[in-house]
């Protein structure tokens, strides 16, 4: 049996049995070419993440390592 849960993952996962999780799928707005901020009230905000896709030599190395482990 599968259950789909929608919402803030931290709130949901705090109430889950850790032995019951097979997969966690996250779907933020990938490659929107925007910077996203976290707002703390109306006074301060912090950069949450930059959503611009790039590929460099370090990514290439990681891909080769993954391919060696999981051909």
CHARMM internal coordinates of N, CA and C (Angstrom, degrees):
IC EDIT
DIST 1 N 1 CA 1.4482
DIST 1 CA 1 C 1.5178
ANGL 1 N 1 CA 1 C 109.14
DIST 1 C 2 N 1.3145
ANGL 1 CA 1 C 2 N 117.26
DIHE 1 N 1 CA 1 C 2 N 135.56
DIST 2 N 2 CA 1.4529
ANGL 1 C 2 N 2 CA 123.02
DIHE 1 CA 1 C 2 N 2 CA 177.88
DIST 2 CA 2 C 1.5188
ANGL 2 N 2 CA 2 C 109.97
DIHE 1 C 2 N 2 CA 2 C -112.59
DIST 2 C 3 N 1.3218
ANGL 2 CA 2 C 3 N 115.03
DIHE 2 N 2 CA 2 C 3 N 147.14
DIST 3 N 3 CA 1.4537
ANGL 2 C 3 N 3 CA 120.79
DIHE 2 CA 2 C 3 N 3 CA 177.31
DIST 3 CA 3 C 1.5174
ANGL 3 N 3 CA 3 C 108.13
DIHE 2 C 3 N 3 CA 3 C -129.30
DIST 3 C 4 N 1.3001
ANGL 3 CA 3 C 4 N 116.78
DIHE 3 N 3 CA 3 C 4 N 130.42
DIST 4 N 4 CA 1.4523
ANGL 3 C 4 N 4 CA 122.18
DIHE 3 CA 3 C 4 N 4 CA 176.88
DIST 4 CA 4 C 1.5195
ANGL 4 N 4 CA 4 C 108.00
DIHE 3 C 4 N 4 CA 4 C -101.16
DIST 4 C 5 N 1.3217
ANGL 4 CA 4 C 5 N 115.93
DIHE 4 N 4 CA 4 C 5 N 122.60
DIST 5 N 5 CA 1.4663
ANGL 4 C 5 N 5 CA 121.37
DIHE 4 CA 4 C 5 N 5 CA 178.57
DIST 5 CA 5 C 1.5178
ANGL 5 N 5 CA 5 C 107.72
DIHE 4 C 5 N 5 CA 5 C -113.51
DIST 5 C 6 N 1.3115
ANGL 5 CA 5 C 6 N 116.39
DIHE 5 N 5 CA 5 C 6 N 136.66
DIST 6 N 6 CA 1.4538
ANGL 5 C 6 N 6 CA 121.60
DIHE 5 CA 5 C 6 N 6 CA -177.71
DIST 6 CA 6 C 1.5179
ANGL 6 N 6 CA 6 C 108.27
DIHE 5 C 6 N 6 CA 6 C -123.77
DIST 6 C 7 N 1.3256
ANGL 6 CA 6 C 7 N 116.91
DIHE 6 N 6 CA 6 C 7 N 129.90
DIST 7 N 7 CA 1.4598
ANGL 6 C 7 N 7 CA 120.20
DIHE 6 CA 6 C 7 N 7 CA 176.83
DIST 7 CA 7 C 1.5093
ANGL 7 N 7 CA 7 C 111.06
DIHE 6 C 7 N 7 CA 7 C 147.29
DIST 7 C 8 N 1.3035
ANGL 7 CA 7 C 8 N 116.05
DIHE 7 N 7 CA 7 C 8 N -165.14
DIST 8 N 8 CA 1.4586
ANGL 7 C 8 N 8 CA 122.99
DIHE 7 CA 7 C 8 N 8 CA 179.39
DIST 8 CA 8 C 1.5218
ANGL 8 N 8 CA 8 C 108.49
DIHE 7 C 8 N 8 CA 8 C -66.90
DIST 8 C 9 N 1.3273
ANGL 8 CA 8 C 9 N 116.87
DIHE 8 N 8 CA 8 C 9 N 116.77
DIST 9 N 9 CA 1.4613
ANGL 8 C 9 N 9 CA 119.94
DIHE 8 CA 8 C 9 N 9 CA -174.45
DIST 9 CA 9 C 1.5205
ANGL 9 N 9 CA 9 C 113.59
DIHE 8 C 9 N 9 CA 9 C -60.85
DIST 9 C 10 N 1.3141
ANGL 9 CA 9 C 10 N 119.26
DIHE 9 N 9 CA 9 C 10 N -33.91
DIST 10 N 10 CA 1.4666
ANGL 9 C 10 N 10 CA 120.14
DIHE 9 CA 9 C 10 N 10 CA -179.51
DIST 10 CA 10 C 1.5176
ANGL 10 N 10 CA 10 C 111.62
DIHE 9 C 10 N 10 CA 10 C -66.57
DIST 10 C 11 N 1.3063
ANGL 10 CA 10 C 11 N 117.25
DIHE 10 N 10 CA 10 C 11 N -42.72
DIST 11 N 11 CA 1.4673
ANGL 10 C 11 N 11 CA 120.02
DIHE 10 CA 10 C 11 N 11 CA 178.48
DIST 11 CA 11 C 1.5253
ANGL 11 N 11 CA 11 C 111.35
DIHE 10 C 11 N 11 CA 11 C -63.46
DIST 11 C 12 N 1.3158
ANGL 11 CA 11 C 12 N 116.89
DIHE 11 N 11 CA 11 C 12 N -41.96
DIST 12 N 12 CA 1.4607
ANGL 11 C 12 N 12 CA 121.27
DIHE 11 CA 11 C 12 N 12 CA -178.58
DIST 12 CA 12 C 1.5276
ANGL 12 N 12 CA 12 C 110.83
DIHE 11 C 12 N 12 CA 12 C -70.60
DIST 12 C 13 N 1.3285
ANGL 12 CA 12 C 13 N 117.04
DIHE 12 N 12 CA 12 C 13 N -47.28
DIST 13 N 13 CA 1.4636
ANGL 12 C 13 N 13 CA 120.47
DIHE 12 CA 12 C 13 N 13 CA -174.65
DIST 13 CA 13 C 1.5218
ANGL 13 N 13 CA 13 C 113.40
DIHE 12 C 13 N 13 CA 13 C -68.15
DIST 13 C 14 N 1.3089
ANGL 13 CA 13 C 14 N 118.31
DIHE 13 N 13 CA 13 C 14 N -25.75
DIST 14 N 14 CA 1.4676
ANGL 13 C 14 N 14 CA 120.64
DIHE 13 CA 13 C 14 N 14 CA 178.18
DIST 14 CA 14 C 1.5286
ANGL 14 N 14 CA 14 C 111.97
DIHE 13 C 14 N 14 CA 14 C -61.34
DIST 14 C 15 N 1.3278
ANGL 14 CA 14 C 15 N 116.76
DIHE 14 N 14 CA 14 C 15 N -24.01
DIST 15 N 15 CA 1.4612
ANGL 14 C 15 N 15 CA 120.96
DIHE 14 CA 14 C 15 N 15 CA -176.56
DIST 15 CA 15 C 1.5248
ANGL 15 N 15 CA 15 C 112.59
DIHE 14 C 15 N 15 CA 15 C -105.40
DIST 15 C 16 N 1.3423
ANGL 15 CA 15 C 16 N 117.26
DIHE 15 N 15 CA 15 C 16 N 9.77
DIST 16 N 16 CA 1.4613
ANGL 15 C 16 N 16 CA 120.17
DIHE 15 CA 15 C 16 N 16 CA -178.30
DIST 16 CA 16 C 1.5250
ANGL 16 N 16 CA 16 C 110.62
DIHE 15 C 16 N 16 CA 16 C -101.42
DIST 16 C 17 N 1.3218
ANGL 16 CA 16 C 17 N 116.06
DIHE 16 N 16 CA 16 C 17 N 149.30
DIST 17 N 17 CA 1.4543
ANGL 16 C 17 N 17 CA 122.30
DIHE 16 CA 16 C 17 N 17 CA 172.28
DIST 17 CA 17 C 1.5273
ANGL 17 N 17 CA 17 C 107.30
DIHE 16 C 17 N 17 CA 17 C -75.22
DIST 17 C 18 N 1.3240
ANGL 17 CA 17 C 18 N 118.45
DIHE 17 N 17 CA 17 C 18 N 122.94
DIST 18 N 18 CA 1.4626
ANGL 17 C 18 N 18 CA 121.52
DIHE 17 CA 17 C 18 N 18 CA -175.47
DIST 18 CA 18 C 1.5260
ANGL 18 N 18 CA 18 C 112.82
DIHE 17 C 18 N 18 CA 18 C -62.14
DIST 18 C 19 N 1.3158
ANGL 18 CA 18 C 19 N 118.01
DIHE 18 N 18 CA 18 C 19 N -22.70
DIST 19 N 19 CA 1.4656
ANGL 18 C 19 N 19 CA 121.31
DIHE 18 CA 18 C 19 N 19 CA 178.65
DIST 19 CA 19 C 1.5237
ANGL 19 N 19 CA 19 C 112.06
DIHE 18 C 19 N 19 CA 19 C -78.66
DIST 19 C 20 N 1.3140
ANGL 19 CA 19 C 20 N 118.16
DIHE 19 N 19 CA 19 C 20 N -8.72
DIST 20 N 20 CA 1.4643
ANGL 19 C 20 N 20 CA 120.68
DIHE 19 CA 19 C 20 N 20 CA -175.32
DIST 20 CA 20 C 1.5233
ANGL 20 N 20 CA 20 C 113.41
DIHE 19 C 20 N 20 CA 20 C -96.31
DIST 20 C 21 N 1.3173
ANGL 20 CA 20 C 21 N 118.98
DIHE 20 N 20 CA 20 C 21 N -0.75
DIST 21 N 21 CA 1.4585
ANGL 20 C 21 N 21 CA 121.93
DIHE 20 CA 20 C 21 N 21 CA -173.59
DIST 21 CA 21 C 1.5247
ANGL 21 N 21 CA 21 C 110.61
DIHE 20 C 21 N 21 CA 21 C -94.75
DIST 21 C 22 N 1.3383
ANGL 21 CA 21 C 22 N 116.08
DIHE 21 N 21 CA 21 C 22 N 122.91
DIST 22 N 22 CA 1.4555
ANGL 21 C 22 N 22 CA 121.68
DIHE 21 CA 21 C 22 N 22 CA 175.12
DIST 22 CA 22 C 1.5223
ANGL 22 N 22 CA 22 C 111.86
DIHE 21 C 22 N 22 CA 22 C -104.76
DIST 22 C 23 N 1.3214
ANGL 22 CA 22 C 23 N 116.67
DIHE 22 N 22 CA 22 C 23 N -30.97
DIST 23 N 23 CA 1.4533
ANGL 22 C 23 N 23 CA 120.28
DIHE 22 CA 22 C 23 N 23 CA -175.71
DIST 23 CA 23 C 1.5187
ANGL 23 N 23 CA 23 C 110.00
DIHE 22 C 23 N 23 CA 23 C -154.25
DIST 23 C 24 N 1.3271
ANGL 23 CA 23 C 24 N 115.60
DIHE 23 N 23 CA 23 C 24 N 138.01
DIST 24 N 24 CA 1.4597
ANGL 23 C 24 N 24 CA 121.48
DIHE 23 CA 23 C 24 N 24 CA 171.28
DIST 24 CA 24 C 1.5247
ANGL 24 N 24 CA 24 C 106.35
DIHE 23 C 24 N 24 CA 24 C -123.25
DIST 24 C 25 N 1.3147
ANGL 24 CA 24 C 25 N 116.37
DIHE 24 N 24 CA 24 C 25 N 123.45
DIST 25 N 25 CA 1.4590
ANGL 24 C 25 N 25 CA 122.53
DIHE 24 CA 24 C 25 N 25 CA -178.34
DIST 25 CA 25 C 1.5200
ANGL 25 N 25 CA 25 C 108.62
DIHE 24 C 25 N 25 CA 25 C -115.74
DIST 25 C 26 N 1.3195
ANGL 25 CA 25 C 26 N 116.56
DIHE 25 N 25 CA 25 C 26 N 123.86
DIST 26 N 26 CA 1.4620
ANGL 25 C 26 N 26 CA 122.02
DIHE 25 CA 25 C 26 N 26 CA 178.37
DIST 26 CA 26 C 1.5229
ANGL 26 N 26 CA 26 C 108.36
DIHE 25 C 26 N 26 CA 26 C -111.79
DIST 26 C 27 N 1.3094
ANGL 26 CA 26 C 27 N 116.56
DIHE 26 N 26 CA 26 C 27 N 140.55
DIST 27 N 27 CA 1.4573
ANGL 26 C 27 N 27 CA 120.09
DIHE 26 CA 26 C 27 N 27 CA -177.69
DIST 27 CA 27 C 1.5244
ANGL 27 N 27 CA 27 C 111.60
DIHE 26 C 27 N 27 CA 27 C -136.32
DIST 27 C 28 N 1.3525
ANGL 27 CA 27 C 28 N 116.19
DIHE 27 N 27 CA 27 C 28 N 66.73
DIST 28 N 28 CA 1.4686
ANGL 27 C 28 N 28 CA 116.88
DIHE 27 CA 27 C 28 N 28 CA 174.10
DIST 28 CA 28 C 1.5265
ANGL 28 N 28 CA 28 C 109.88
DIHE 27 C 28 N 28 CA 28 C -72.62
DIST 28 C 29 N 1.3003
ANGL 28 CA 28 C 29 N 118.24
DIHE 28 N 28 CA 28 C 29 N 172.82
DIST 29 N 29 CA 1.4761
ANGL 28 C 29 N 29 CA 120.24
DIHE 28 CA 28 C 29 N 29 CA -178.53
DIST 29 CA 29 C 1.5276
ANGL 29 N 29 CA 29 C 111.19
DIHE 28 C 29 N 29 CA 29 C -75.53
DIST 29 C 30 N 1.3279
ANGL 29 CA 29 C 30 N 117.18
DIHE 29 N 29 CA 29 C 30 N 82.23
DIST 30 N 30 CA 1.4607
ANGL 29 C 30 N 30 CA 121.60
DIHE 29 CA 29 C 30 N 30 CA -175.78
DIST 30 CA 30 C 1.5164
ANGL 30 N 30 CA 30 C 112.60
DIHE 29 C 30 N 30 CA 30 C -65.30
DIST 30 C 31 N 1.3156
ANGL 30 CA 30 C 31 N 114.69
DIHE 30 N 30 CA 30 C 31 N 141.23
DIST 31 N 31 CA 1.4610
ANGL 30 C 31 N 31 CA 125.02
DIHE 30 CA 30 C 31 N 31 CA 174.65
DIST 31 CA 31 C 1.5219
ANGL 31 N 31 CA 31 C 113.08
DIHE 30 C 31 N 31 CA 31 C 53.22
DIST 31 C 32 N 1.3095
ANGL 31 CA 31 C 32 N 116.28
DIHE 31 N 31 CA 31 C 32 N 45.29
DIST 32 N 32 CA 1.4592
ANGL 31 C 32 N 32 CA 120.75
DIHE 31 CA 31 C 32 N 32 CA 177.54
DIST 32 CA 32 C 1.5289
ANGL 32 N 32 CA 32 C 111.61
DIHE 31 C 32 N 32 CA 32 C -85.29
DIST 32 C 33 N 1.3321
ANGL 32 CA 32 C 33 N 115.81
DIHE 32 N 32 CA 32 C 33 N -4.00
DIST 33 N 33 CA 1.4761
ANGL 32 C 33 N 33 CA 122.38
DIHE 32 CA 32 C 33 N 33 CA -178.97
DIST 33 CA 33 C 1.5323
ANGL 33 N 33 CA 33 C 111.59
DIHE 32 C 33 N 33 CA 33 C 62.26
DIST 33 C 34 N 1.3463
ANGL 33 CA 33 C 34 N 116.17
DIHE 33 N 33 CA 33 C 34 N 32.46
DIST 34 N 34 CA 1.4614
ANGL 33 C 34 N 34 CA 121.10
DIHE 33 CA 33 C 34 N 34 CA 179.82
DIST 34 CA 34 C 1.5209
ANGL 34 N 34 CA 34 C 109.85
DIHE 33 C 34 N 34 CA 34 C -125.51
DIST 34 C 35 N 1.3119
ANGL 34 CA 34 C 35 N 116.03
DIHE 34 N 34 CA 34 C 35 N 158.74
DIST 35 N 35 CA 1.4591
ANGL 34 C 35 N 35 CA 122.44
DIHE 34 CA 34 C 35 N 35 CA 169.64
DIST 35 CA 35 C 1.5158
ANGL 35 N 35 CA 35 C 107.51
DIHE 34 C 35 N 35 CA 35 C -100.96
DIST 35 C 36 N 1.3313
ANGL 35 CA 35 C 36 N 116.96
DIHE 35 N 35 CA 35 C 36 N 132.35
DIST 36 N 36 CA 1.4564
ANGL 35 C 36 N 36 CA 121.57
DIHE 35 CA 35 C 36 N 36 CA -178.92
DIST 36 CA 36 C 1.5177
ANGL 36 N 36 CA 36 C 109.46
DIHE 35 C 36 N 36 CA 36 C -107.71
DIST 36 C 37 N 1.3163
ANGL 36 CA 36 C 37 N 116.40
DIHE 36 N 36 CA 36 C 37 N 139.60
DIST 37 N 37 CA 1.4497
ANGL 36 C 37 N 37 CA 122.43
DIHE 36 CA 36 C 37 N 37 CA -178.13
DIST 37 CA 37 C 1.5187
ANGL 37 N 37 CA 37 C 110.88
DIHE 36 C 37 N 37 CA 37 C -118.20
DIST 37 C 38 N 1.3248
ANGL 37 CA 37 C 38 N 114.81
DIHE 37 N 37 CA 37 C 38 N 152.86
DIST 38 N 38 CA 1.4541
ANGL 37 C 38 N 38 CA 121.56
DIHE 37 CA 37 C 38 N 38 CA 172.90
DIST 38 CA 38 C 1.5151
ANGL 38 N 38 CA 38 C 106.45
DIHE 37 C 38 N 38 CA 38 C -103.56
DIST 38 C 39 N 1.3127
ANGL 38 CA 38 C 39 N 117.52
DIHE 38 N 38 CA 38 C 39 N 125.79
DIST 39 N 39 CA 1.4585
ANGL 38 C 39 N 39 CA 121.72
DIHE 38 CA 38 C 39 N 39 CA -178.65
DIST 39 CA 39 C 1.5171
ANGL 39 N 39 CA 39 C 109.90
DIHE 38 C 39 N 39 CA 39 C -101.05
DIST 39 C 40 N 1.3132
ANGL 39 CA 39 C 40 N 116.07
DIHE 39 N 39 CA 39 C 40 N 127.99
DIST 40 N 40 CA 1.4564
ANGL 39 C 40 N 40 CA 122.40
DIHE 39 CA 39 C 40 N 40 CA 176.94
DIST 40 CA 40 C 1.5215
ANGL 40 N 40 CA 40 C 107.90
DIHE 39 C 40 N 40 CA 40 C -107.11
DIST 40 C 41 N 1.3091
ANGL 40 CA 40 C 41 N 117.19
DIHE 40 N 40 CA 40 C 41 N 90.05
DIST 41 N 41 CA 1.4565
ANGL 40 C 41 N 41 CA 120.32
DIHE 40 CA 40 C 41 N 41 CA -174.85
DIST 41 CA 41 C 1.5154
ANGL 41 N 41 CA 41 C 108.77
DIHE 40 C 41 N 41 CA 41 C 69.44
DIST 41 C 42 N 1.2880
ANGL 41 CA 41 C 42 N 117.32
DIHE 41 N 41 CA 41 C 42 N -148.89
DIST 42 N 42 CA 1.4591
ANGL 41 C 42 N 42 CA 121.30
DIHE 41 CA 41 C 42 N 42 CA -179.47
DIST 42 CA 42 C 1.5225
ANGL 42 N 42 CA 42 C 112.03
DIHE 41 C 42 N 42 CA 42 C -105.50
DIST 42 C 43 N 1.3374
ANGL 42 CA 42 C 43 N 117.33
DIHE 42 N 42 CA 42 C 43 N -0.74
DIST 43 N 43 CA 1.4568
ANGL 42 C 43 N 43 CA 120.11
DIHE 42 CA 42 C 43 N 43 CA -172.21
DIST 43 CA 43 C 1.5300
ANGL 43 N 43 CA 43 C 112.97
DIHE 42 C 43 N 43 CA 43 C -94.86
DIST 43 C 44 N 1.3316
ANGL 43 CA 43 C 44 N 117.90
DIHE 43 N 43 CA 43 C 44 N -47.13
DIST 44 N 44 CA 1.4602
ANGL 43 C 44 N 44 CA 120.52
DIHE 43 CA 43 C 44 N 44 CA -173.38
DIST 44 CA 44 C 1.5174
ANGL 44 N 44 CA 44 C 110.65
DIHE 43 C 44 N 44 CA 44 C -128.76
DIST 44 C 45 N 1.3057
ANGL 44 CA 44 C 45 N 115.25
DIHE 44 N 44 CA 44 C 45 N 152.83
DIST 45 N 45 CA 1.4565
ANGL 44 C 45 N 45 CA 119.54
DIHE 44 CA 44 C 45 N 45 CA 173.07
DIST 45 CA 45 C 1.5198
ANGL 45 N 45 CA 45 C 108.27
DIHE 44 C 45 N 45 CA 45 C -143.65
DIST 45 C 46 N 1.3096
ANGL 45 CA 45 C 46 N 116.37
DIHE 45 N 45 CA 45 C 46 N 158.71
DIST 46 N 46 CA 1.4498
ANGL 45 C 46 N 46 CA 122.85
DIHE 45 CA 45 C 46 N 46 CA -178.69
DIST 46 CA 46 C 1.5206
ANGL 46 N 46 CA 46 C 108.69
DIHE 45 C 46 N 46 CA 46 C -132.00
DIST 46 C 47 N 1.3205
ANGL 46 CA 46 C 47 N 116.20
DIHE 46 N 46 CA 46 C 47 N 146.92
DIST 47 N 47 CA 1.4606
ANGL 46 C 47 N 47 CA 119.77
DIHE 46 CA 46 C 47 N 47 CA 177.80
DIST 47 CA 47 C 1.5196
ANGL 47 N 47 CA 47 C 108.75
DIHE 46 C 47 N 47 CA 47 C -69.00
DIST 47 C 48 N 1.3214
ANGL 47 CA 47 C 48 N 117.81
DIHE 47 N 47 CA 47 C 48 N 123.53
DIST 48 N 48 CA 1.4602
ANGL 47 C 48 N 48 CA 122.30
DIHE 47 CA 47 C 48 N 48 CA -178.03
DIST 48 CA 48 C 1.5279
ANGL 48 N 48 CA 48 C 110.24
DIHE 47 C 48 N 48 CA 48 C -86.02
DIST 48 C 49 N 1.3201
ANGL 48 CA 48 C 49 N 117.96
DIHE 48 N 48 CA 48 C 49 N -55.05
DIST 49 N 49 CA 1.4554
ANGL 48 C 49 N 49 CA 121.45
DIHE 48 CA 48 C 49 N 49 CA 175.37
DIST 49 CA 49 C 1.5233
ANGL 49 N 49 CA 49 C 110.08
DIHE 48 C 49 N 49 CA 49 C -164.33
DIST 49 C 50 N 1.3134
ANGL 49 CA 49 C 50 N 114.13
DIHE 49 N 49 CA 49 C 50 N 156.15
DIST 50 N 50 CA 1.4635
ANGL 49 C 50 N 50 CA 121.18
DIHE 49 CA 49 C 50 N 50 CA 177.08
DIST 50 CA 50 C 1.5217
ANGL 50 N 50 CA 50 C 106.37
DIHE 49 C 50 N 50 CA 50 C -102.49
DIST 50 C 51 N 1.3086
ANGL 50 CA 50 C 51 N 117.29
DIHE 50 N 50 CA 50 C 51 N 122.43
DIST 51 N 51 CA 1.4496
ANGL 50 C 51 N 51 CA 122.11
DIHE 50 CA 50 C 51 N 51 CA -174.37
DIST 51 CA 51 C 1.5250
ANGL 51 N 51 CA 51 C 110.92
DIHE 50 C 51 N 51 CA 51 C -101.92
DIST 51 C 52 N 1.3183
ANGL 51 CA 51 C 52 N 114.83
DIHE 51 N 51 CA 51 C 52 N 65.12
DIST 52 N 52 CA 1.4523
ANGL 51 C 52 N 52 CA 121.69
DIHE 51 CA 51 C 52 N 52 CA 176.63
DIST 52 CA 52 C 1.5214
ANGL 52 N 52 CA 52 C 106.95
DIHE 51 C 52 N 52 CA 52 C -129.01
DIST 52 C 53 N 1.3153
ANGL 52 CA 52 C 53 N 117.47
DIHE 52 N 52 CA 52 C 53 N 119.11
DIST 53 N 53 CA 1.4520
ANGL 52 C 53 N 53 CA 122.65
DIHE 52 CA 52 C 53 N 53 CA -175.41
DIST 53 CA 53 C 1.5140
ANGL 53 N 53 CA 53 C 110.68
DIHE 52 C 53 N 53 CA 53 C -77.00
DIST 53 C 54 N 1.3305
ANGL 53 CA 53 C 54 N 115.82
DIHE 53 N 53 CA 53 C 54 N 132.21
DIST 54 N 54 CA 1.4645
ANGL 53 C 54 N 54 CA 121.47
DIHE 53 CA 53 C 54 N 54 CA 175.28
DIST 54 CA 54 C 1.5260
ANGL 54 N 54 CA 54 C 108.45
DIHE 53 C 54 N 54 CA 54 C -137.39
DIST 54 C 55 N 1.3136
ANGL 54 CA 54 C 55 N 117.03
DIHE 54 N 54 CA 54 C 55 N 163.67
DIST 55 N 55 CA 1.4657
ANGL 54 C 55 N 55 CA 123.11
DIHE 54 CA 54 C 55 N 55 CA 176.98
DIST 55 CA 55 C 1.5180
ANGL 55 N 55 CA 55 C 107.03
DIHE 54 C 55 N 55 CA 55 C -138.84
DIST 55 C 56 N 1.3354
ANGL 55 CA 55 C 56 N 116.61
DIHE 55 N 55 CA 55 C 56 N 128.11
DIST 56 N 56 CA 1.4564
ANGL 55 C 56 N 56 CA 119.22
DIHE 55 CA 55 C 56 N 56 CA 179.29
DIST 56 CA 56 C 1.5252
ANGL 56 N 56 CA 56 C 109.67
DIHE 55 C 56 N 56 CA 56 C -134.37
DIST 56 C 57 N 1.3125
ANGL 56 CA 56 C 57 N 117.02
DIHE 56 N 56 CA 56 C 57 N -174.23
DIST 57 N 57 CA 1.4694
ANGL 56 C 57 N 57 CA 120.99
DIHE 56 CA 56 C 57 N 57 CA -175.72
DIST 57 CA 57 C 1.5303
ANGL 57 N 57 CA 57 C 111.96
DIHE 56 C 57 N 57 CA 57 C -63.92
DIST 57 C 58 N 1.3194
ANGL 57 CA 57 C 58 N 117.64
DIHE 57 N 57 CA 57 C 58 N -32.87
DIST 58 N 58 CA 1.4663
ANGL 57 C 58 N 58 CA 119.83
DIHE 57 CA 57 C 58 N 58 CA 177.53
DIST 58 CA 58 C 1.5337
ANGL 58 N 58 CA 58 C 110.43
DIHE 57 C 58 N 58 CA 58 C -66.46
DIST 58 C 59 N 1.3179
ANGL 58 CA 58 C 59 N 117.44
DIHE 58 N 58 CA 58 C 59 N -40.44
DIST 59 N 59 CA 1.4659
ANGL 58 C 59 N 59 CA 120.73
DIHE 58 CA 58 C 59 N 59 CA 176.14
DIST 59 CA 59 C 1.5236
ANGL 59 N 59 CA 59 C 110.57
DIHE 58 C 59 N 59 CA 59 C -62.63
DIST 59 C 60 N 1.3292
ANGL 59 CA 59 C 60 N 116.67
DIHE 59 N 59 CA 59 C 60 N -40.07
DIST 60 N 60 CA 1.4540
ANGL 59 C 60 N 60 CA 121.37
DIHE 59 CA 59 C 60 N 60 CA 178.80
DIST 60 CA 60 C 1.5331
ANGL 60 N 60 CA 60 C 110.75
DIHE 59 C 60 N 60 CA 60 C -61.81
DIST 60 C 61 N 1.3192
ANGL 60 CA 60 C 61 N 116.32
DIHE 60 N 60 CA 60 C 61 N -41.83
DIST 61 N 61 CA 1.4689
ANGL 60 C 61 N 61 CA 121.34
DIHE 60 CA 60 C 61 N 61 CA 178.11
DIST 61 CA 61 C 1.5277
ANGL 61 N 61 CA 61 C 110.52
DIHE 60 C 61 N 61 CA 61 C -63.95
DIST 61 C 62 N 1.3075
ANGL 61 CA 61 C 62 N 117.71
DIHE 61 N 61 CA 61 C 62 N -43.63
DIST 62 N 62 CA 1.4714
ANGL 61 C 62 N 62 CA 121.00
DIHE 61 CA 61 C 62 N 62 CA 178.08
DIST 62 CA 62 C 1.5269
ANGL 62 N 62 CA 62 C 111.03
DIHE 61 C 62 N 62 CA 62 C -60.93
DIST 62 C 63 N 1.3132
ANGL 62 CA 62 C 63 N 116.96
DIHE 62 N 62 CA 62 C 63 N -41.23
DIST 63 N 63 CA 1.4571
ANGL 62 C 63 N 63 CA 120.82
DIHE 62 CA 62 C 63 N 63 CA 179.23
DIST 63 CA 63 C 1.5322
ANGL 63 N 63 CA 63 C 110.88
DIHE 62 C 63 N 63 CA 63 C -62.86
DIST 63 C 64 N 1.3318
ANGL 63 CA 63 C 64 N 117.38
DIHE 63 N 63 CA 63 C 64 N -41.79
DIST 64 N 64 CA 1.4687
ANGL 63 C 64 N 64 CA 120.19
DIHE 63 CA 63 C 64 N 64 CA 177.77
DIST 64 CA 64 C 1.5359
ANGL 64 N 64 CA 64 C 111.00
DIHE 63 C 64 N 64 CA 64 C -63.64
DIST 64 C 65 N 1.3386
ANGL 64 CA 64 C 65 N 117.40
DIHE 64 N 64 CA 64 C 65 N -39.96
DIST 65 N 65 CA 1.4565
ANGL 64 C 65 N 65 CA 120.51
DIHE 64 CA 64 C 65 N 65 CA 179.13
DIST 65 CA 65 C 1.5428
ANGL 65 N 65 CA 65 C 111.07
DIHE 64 C 65 N 65 CA 65 C -64.72
DIST 65 C 66 N 1.3083
ANGL 65 CA 65 C 66 N 116.48
DIHE 65 N 65 CA 65 C 66 N -41.44
DIST 66 N 66 CA 1.4694
ANGL 65 C 66 N 66 CA 120.44
DIHE 65 CA 65 C 66 N 66 CA 177.88
DIST 66 CA 66 C 1.5280
ANGL 66 N 66 CA 66 C 110.32
DIHE 65 C 66 N 66 CA 66 C -63.87
DIST 66 C 67 N 1.3293
ANGL 66 CA 66 C 67 N 117.05
DIHE 66 N 66 CA 66 C 67 N -41.51
DIST 67 N 67 CA 1.4647
ANGL 66 C 67 N 67 CA 121.46
DIHE 66 CA 66 C 67 N 67 CA -179.59
DIST 67 CA 67 C 1.5244
ANGL 67 N 67 CA 67 C 111.32
DIHE 66 C 67 N 67 CA 67 C -65.22
DIST 67 C 68 N 1.3295
ANGL 67 CA 67 C 68 N 117.73
DIHE 67 N 67 CA 67 C 68 N -33.28
DIST 68 N 68 CA 1.4629
ANGL 67 C 68 N 68 CA 120.78
DIHE 67 CA 67 C 68 N 68 CA 177.76
DIST 68 CA 68 C 1.5272
ANGL 68 N 68 CA 68 C 110.84
DIHE 67 C 68 N 68 CA 68 C -69.57
DIST 68 C 69 N 1.3242
ANGL 68 CA 68 C 69 N 117.01
DIHE 68 N 68 CA 68 C 69 N -39.57
DIST 69 N 69 CA 1.4559
ANGL 68 C 69 N 69 CA 121.48
DIHE 68 CA 68 C 69 N 69 CA -179.02
DIST 69 CA 69 C 1.5158
ANGL 69 N 69 CA 69 C 110.89
DIHE 68 C 69 N 69 CA 69 C -73.73
DIST 69 C 70 N 1.3438
ANGL 69 CA 69 C 70 N 116.65
DIHE 69 N 69 CA 69 C 70 N -40.34
DIST 70 N 70 CA 1.4654
ANGL 69 C 70 N 70 CA 123.12
DIHE 69 CA 69 C 70 N 70 CA -177.50
DIST 70 CA 70 C 1.5135
ANGL 70 N 70 CA 70 C 110.24
DIHE 69 C 70 N 70 CA 70 C -125.31
DIST 70 C 71 N 1.3330
ANGL 70 CA 70 C 71 N 117.07
DIHE 70 N 70 CA 70 C 71 N 79.07
DIST 71 N 71 CA 1.4811
ANGL 70 C 71 N 71 CA 118.61
DIHE 70 CA 70 C 71 N 71 CA -176.63
DIST 71 CA 71 C 1.5205
ANGL 71 N 71 CA 71 C 112.28
DIHE 70 C 71 N 71 CA 71 C -64.26
END
COOR INIT
IC SEED 1 N 1 CA 1 C
IC BUILD
